[in-house]
Amino acid sequence: MIWLLLLVFVLALVLRFPIAFSLGLACLAYLLFSDIPLTILPLKMYSGIDVFVLLSIPGFILAGNIMNEGGMTERIIAFCNRMLGHIRGGLALANIGASMLFAGISGTAVADTASIGSVMIPAMRKEGYDNDFSCAVTASSSTVGPIIPPSVPMIIAGTLSGLSVGRLFLAGAIPGLLLGLGLMLVTYFIARKKKFPQLPRSSWKERLRSFVDAFWAILMTVIILVGIIGGMFTPTEASIIAVLYALLIGWVVYGRLNWKRLSVVVIDSMKTSASLMVLVGFANLFGWILITEQVPQTIAAQLQSITQQPWLILLLINLLLIFVGTFMETIAALLIMFPLLLKVALAVGIDPVQFAVIAVLNLIIGLTTPPVGVCLFVASSIGKTSVGRVSRAGFPFLLVSLLVLLLVSYIPQISLWLPSLFD
């Protein structure tokens, strides 16, 4: 009956059903044509979302939306621009720097593309940057956030595997920095070649002023990281602290929030969180069916029948995950693919923490991989250009991302060294 599950799922995707509904329809079709009672559907859905750490996701989504509405994101961008704007292509470098500082609090790479892109793409075009390049650098830089902690995909990976979320946050820090610095290096060389503009050098007084202005926004990420890694609070408690902190800064310090704006932010966050929880519930049922049909064991056996070499199995897994990531949003793909492939990775001796970083990195790179990378569509719609043109402009960034992926895949200490310091 597994063929029916997969057939309905693929058909629903082709018909452009949302991922959550595609999973739900596939599971329903499977249950209807099997001897399993339908009562298993709500039971498995509820057990999928009845996980304490998952409560952090609505919190981080709300905190990210409050940051955007409260002016915190704008100040981070302005600070990066003051620090990097005088370099050739400095506005593009500031775009990447803002994504690194924003650090995925908005929830996903797609949300980062939309929030930062809505500010940076028009600003870059106004300064004389090529429109396609502006969209490409925005889409590419958005993939840094979900790797650098705090990271919603890492929370999902921790929930699915039982691994410490704090360890996963630490494991993603160095790969995220490598990715961000690699994108900056490529941006600088392209900017020099195309003679993109550079702004007048800001004085140290102006830089200090912009840092003070952005200080409270930057401090939010520091508080979350230190608190989780230091064991002062759990990721769920950290998300609530992030919400309260963003409210305090956006309302009292920056004065940008009011009851009307806040109500819109809360409603949008509720919609996003609800859709995500439905997705998690259906994905748990989908995963239970796959396990019942022994799909993970079959995949592991098939891969190991091809080769017993861990490096070759990692290469095959990387290719599969990038392919999946091109047409599926990161969290949805993670919920479906991670538990299956983790068993394969463990069977050949790959560290689960390293594999979690590899899986997340693969899937976010897929978001900027043509022909259907989701972040490419978001950036191209903001820049009012074609996905094909953005894809061509983003090809050098894609190469750098793949290079970082290979380094993380085959040099375990890149992701494992930092967590080992806290053992």
C-alpha positions in Angstrom: 0.0 0.0 0.0 3.0 2.3 0.2 2.7 3.0 -3.5 -0.8 4.5 -2.9 0.6 6.8 -0.1 3.4 8.1 -2.4 1.2 8.4 -5.5 -1.5 10.5 -3.7 1.2 12.7 -2.1 3.0 13.4 -5.4 -0.3 14.0 -7.2 -1.4 16.5 -4.6 2.0 18.3 -4.9 1.6 18.4 -8.7 -1.9 19.9 -8.3 -0.3 22.6 -6.1 -2.0 21.6 -2.8 -0.2 22.9 0.3 2.4 20.5 1.7 0.3 19.9 4.8 -2.8 19.0 2.9 -0.8 16.8 0.5 0.5 14.8 3.4 -3.0 14.6 5.0 -4.7 13.4 1.8 -1.9 10.8 1.3 -2.3 9.5 4.8 -6.1 9.4 4.6 -6.0 7.5 1.3 -3.6 5.0 2.9 -5.7 4.5 6.0 -8.9 4.1 3.9 -7.4 1.3 1.9 -5.9 -0.5 4.8 -7.2 -2.3 7.9 -6.0 0.5 10.2 -8.8 2.4 12.0 -9.2 6.1 11.2 -8.9 6.9 14.9 -5.1 6.6 14.4 -5.2 9.9 12.4 -6.0 12.3 15.2 -3.9 10.2 17.7 -0.7 10.4 15.6 -1.3 14.0 14.7 -1.6 15.0 18.3 1.4 12.9 19.4 3.4 14.7 16.7 2.7 18.2 18.1 2.6 17.2 21.8 6.3 18.0 22.3 7.3 20.7 24.7 10.2 22.0 22.5 7.8 22.6 19.6 6.1 25.3 21.6 9.3 27.4 20.9 8.4 27.7 17.2 5.3 29.9 17.5 7.3 32.0 20.0 10.2 32.5 17.6 7.9 33.3 14.7 6.1 35.9 16.8 9.4 37.4 18.0 10.6 37.6 14.4 7.5 39.4 13.3 7.6 41.8 16.2 11.2 42.5 15.3 10.2 43.4 11.8 7.2 45.6 12.8 9.1 47.1 15.8 11.9 48.5 13.7 14.6 46.1 15.0 15.4 44.6 11.6 15.8 48.0 10.0 18.3 49.0 12.6 20.3 45.8 12.1 20.4 46.6 8.4 21.4 50.2 9.0 24.3 49.1 11.3 25.6 46.6 8.8 25.5 49.3 6.1 27.4 51.8 8.3 30.1 49.2 8.9 30.4 47.8 5.4 28.9 50.4 3.0 32.2 52.0 2.2 33.6 48.8 0.7 33.0 48.1 -3.0 29.6 46.4 -3.1 29.1 47.3 0.6 25.4 47.4 0.5 25.3 43.8 -0.8 27.8 42.9 2.0 25.5 44.6 4.5 22.6 42.5 3.1 24.5 39.3 4.0 25.6 40.7 7.4 22.0 41.6 8.3 21.0 38.0 7.5 23.7 36.7 9.8 22.7 39.0 12.6 19.0 38.4 12.1 20.0 34.7 12.5 16.8 33.0 11.5 14.6 34.3 14.3 11.9 35.0 11.7 11.6 31.2 11.4 12.7 30.2 7.9 14.9 31.3 5.0 11.8 32.2 3.0 10.7 34.6 5.7 14.2 36.1 5.9 14.1 36.6 2.1 10.8 38.4 2.3 11.6 40.6 5.4 15.1 41.6 4.5 14.6 41.6 0.8 11.7 44.0 1.0 14.1 46.6 2.5 17.4 45.7 0.8 16.4 45.0 -2.8 14.8 48.4 -3.5 17.7 50.1 -1.6 20.3 48.3 -3.7 18.6 49.1 -7.0 18.3 52.8 -5.9 22.1 52.8 -5.3 22.8 51.5 -8.8 23.1 47.7 -8.3 22.1 45.3 -10.9 18.5 44.2 -10.2 19.2 40.4 -10.8 22.3 40.5 -8.6 20.3 42.3 -5.8 17.7 39.6 -5.8 20.3 36.8 -6.0 22.4 38.0 -3.1 19.2 38.5 -1.0 18.0 34.9 -1.7 21.4 33.4 -1.1 22.1 35.3 2.1 18.7 34.2 3.6 20.1 30.7 3.8 22.6 31.7 6.4 19.9 32.5 9.1 18.6 28.9 9.6 22.1 27.6 10.2 23.3 30.3 12.6 21.5 29.9 16.0 18.8 30.3 17.1 17.4 28.2 14.3 13.9 26.8 13.9 15.0 24.0 11.6 17.6 22.9 14.2 14.8 22.8 16.8 12.8 20.6 14.4 15.8 18.3 13.9 16.3 18.1 17.7 12.7 17.2 18.2 12.8 14.4 15.5 16.0 12.9 16.8 16.0 13.5 20.5 19.3 15.4 20.2 20.0 18.4 22.4 18.8 21.6 20.7 21.6 23.5 22.5 24.2 21.1 20.9 22.6 21.5 17.5 22.7 25.3 17.9 26.4 25.1 18.7 27.0 22.7 15.8 25.5 25.2 13.3 27.5 28.2 14.4 30.8 27.6 12.5 29.1 26.2 9.3 26.8 29.3 9.3 29.7 31.7 9.7 31.6 29.9 6.9 28.6 30.2 4.6 28.1 33.9 5.4 31.8 34.7 5.0 32.0 32.7 1.8 29.0 34.6 0.3 30.6 37.9 1.3 33.9 36.9 -0.4 32.1 36.1 -3.7 30.0 39.3 -3.4 33.2 41.4 -3.0 34.8 39.9 -6.1 31.7 40.3 -8.2 31.3 43.9 -7.0 34.9 44.8 -8.0 34.4 43.2 -11.4 31.2 45.0 -12.1 32.2 48.2 -10.4 29.2 48.3 -8.2 28.9 51.5 -6.1 30.4 52.1 -2.7 29.1 54.6 -0.2 31.2 57.3 1.5 33.0 55.9 4.5 31.1 56.4 7.7 32.9 58.1 10.6 33.5 56.1 13.8 31.1 58.4 15.5 28.3 57.5 13.0 29.2 53.8 13.3 29.0 54.0 17.1 25.7 55.7 16.9 24.3 53.1 14.5 25.6 50.3 16.8 24.0 51.9 19.8 20.8 52.2 17.8 20.9 48.5 16.8 22.4 47.3 20.1 19.1 46.2 21.7 18.2 44.3 18.5 21.5 42.5 18.4 21.4 41.8 22.1 18.3 39.7 21.6 20.2 37.0 19.8 23.0 37.0 22.4 20.5 36.6 25.3 18.8 33.6 23.6 22.1 31.9 22.8 23.7 32.4 26.1 20.6 31.4 27.9 20.0 28.1 26.0 23.7 27.0 25.8 24.3 28.0 29.4 21.3 26.0 30.6 19.5 29.0 32.1 16.3 28.3 30.1 15.0 25.8 27.5 14.4 26.7 23.8 10.7 27.1 24.6 11.3 29.5 27.5 13.9 31.3 25.3 11.2 31.9 22.6 8.9 33.5 25.2 11.7 35.6 26.5 12.4 36.7 22.9 8.8 37.7 22.5 8.7 39.8 25.7 12.1 41.3 24.9 11.0 42.3 21.3 7.8 43.8 22.7 9.7 45.8 25.3 12.3 47.1 22.7 9.8 47.7 19.9 7.2 49.4 22.1 9.2 51.3 24.8 12.7 51.8 23.4 12.0 52.3 19.6 8.4 53.4 20.0 7.3 51.7 16.7 4.7 49.4 18.1 1.1 50.1 19.1 -2.0 48.0 19.7 -3.1 48.2 16.1 0.2 47.0 14.7 0.6 44.4 17.4 -2.8 42.9 16.7 -1.8 42.5 13.0 1.5 40.9 14.0 -0.2 38.4 16.4 -2.8 37.4 13.9 -0.2 36.8 11.2 2.0 34.8 13.6 -1.0 32.7 14.7 -1.8 31.8 11.0 1.9 30.9 10.3 2.2 28.9 13.6 -1.1 27.1 13.0 -0.2 26.0 9.5 3.2 24.8 10.7 1.6 22.8 13.5 -0.8 21.1 11.1 2.2 20.3 8.9 4.0 18.8 11.9 1.0 16.7 12.8 0.4 15.3 9.3 4.2 14.7 8.9 4.2 12.6 12.1 1.4 10.4 10.8 3.2 10.2 7.4 6.4 9.2 9.1 4.6 6.6 11.3 3.1 5.0 8.1 6.6 4.9 6.5 8.0 3.2 9.5 5.1 0.7 9.6 5.9 -0.1 6.0 9.6 -0.4 6.9 10.6 2.2 4.3 13.6 3.5 6.4 15.0 0.0 6.6 14.5 -0.5 2.9 16.2 2.8 2.0 19.1 2.0 4.3 19.5 -1.5 2.8 19.4 -0.2 -0.8 22.0 2.5 -0.1 24.2 0.0 1.7 23.8 -2.5 -1.2 25.3 0.2 -3.5 28.2 1.0 -1.2 29.5 0.6 2.4 31.6 3.7 2.1 30.3 6.5 4.4 31.7 9.2 2.1 29.8 7.9 -0.9 26.6 7.4 1.1 26.9 11.0 2.3 27.3 12.1 -1.3 24.1 10.3 -2.3 22.2 11.7 0.7 23.4 15.2 -0.2 22.2 14.9 -3.8 18.8 13.6 -2.6 18.3 16.3 0.0 19.3 19.2 -2.3 16.8 17.8 -4.9 14.0 17.6 -2.3 14.9 21.1 -1.0 14.4 22.7 -4.5 10.7 22.1 -4.4 9.8 21.7 -0.7 10.1 24.2 2.1 12.8 23.4 4.6 10.7 22.4 7.6 8.3 20.3 5.6 11.2 18.4 3.9 13.0 18.0 7.3 9.9 16.5 8.9 9.6 13.9 6.1 13.2 13.1 5.1 15.3 13.6 8.3 14.0 10.6 10.4 14.4 8.3 7.3 17.9 9.3 6.4 19.2 9.6 10.0 18.9 5.8 10.3 21.0 5.4 7.2 23.6 7.9 8.5 23.8 6.1 11.9 24.2 2.7 10.2 27.4 3.9 8.6 28.8 5.6 11.6 28.0 9.3 10.9 27.6 11.4 14.0 23.9 12.4 14.4 24.7 16.0 15.3 26.9 16.4 12.3 24.2 14.8 10.1 21.6 17.2 11.5 23.7 20.1 10.3 24.3 18.5 6.9 20.6 17.9 6.5 19.5 21.4 7.3 22.3 22.9 5.2 21.3 20.7 2.2 17.7 21.7 2.4 18.3 25.4 2.7 20.7 25.3 -0.2 17.9 23.7 -2.2 15.8 26.8 -1.6 18.2 28.7 -3.9 18.7 26.0 -6.4 17.1 26.4 -9.8 14.7 25.7 -11.4 12.2 25.8 -8.5 14.1 27.1 -5.4 11.4 28.8 -3.3 13.7 31.7 -2.1 14.4 32.5 -5.8 10.7 33.0 -6.4 10.3 35.2 -3.4 13.3 37.4 -4.3 12.3 37.6 -8.0 8.8 38.7 -7.1 10.1 41.5 -4.8 12.6 42.6 -7.5 10.0 42.2 -10.3 12.3 40.0 -12.5 12.3 36.5 -13.7 13.5 33.5 -11.7 15.8 32.5 -14.6 17.7 35.8 -14.4 18.0 35.6 -10.6 19.2 32.0 -10.9 22.0 32.9 -13.4 23.1 35.8 -11.2 23.1 33.5 -8.1 25.1 30.7 -9.6 28.4 31.8 -8.0 26.7 32.0 -4.6 25.3 28.5 -5.2 28.8 27.2 -5.9 30.1 28.6 -2.6 27.2 27.1 -0.7 28.0 23.7 -2.2 31.6 24.1 -1.2 30.7 24.8 2.4 28.3 21.8 2.3 31.2 19.5 1.2 33.5 20.8 3.9 30.8 20.3 6.6 30.1 16.8 5.2 33.7 15.5 5.1 35.3 17.4 7.9 33.3 16.5 11.0 35.1 18.9 13.3 33.7 21.9 11.6 30.3 21.1 13.2 31.4 19.0 16.1 34.3 21.0 17.6 32.2 23.7 19.3 29.7 21.3 20.9 32.7 19.2 22.2 33.9 22.1 24.2 30.7 22.0 26.3 30.7 18.3 27.0 
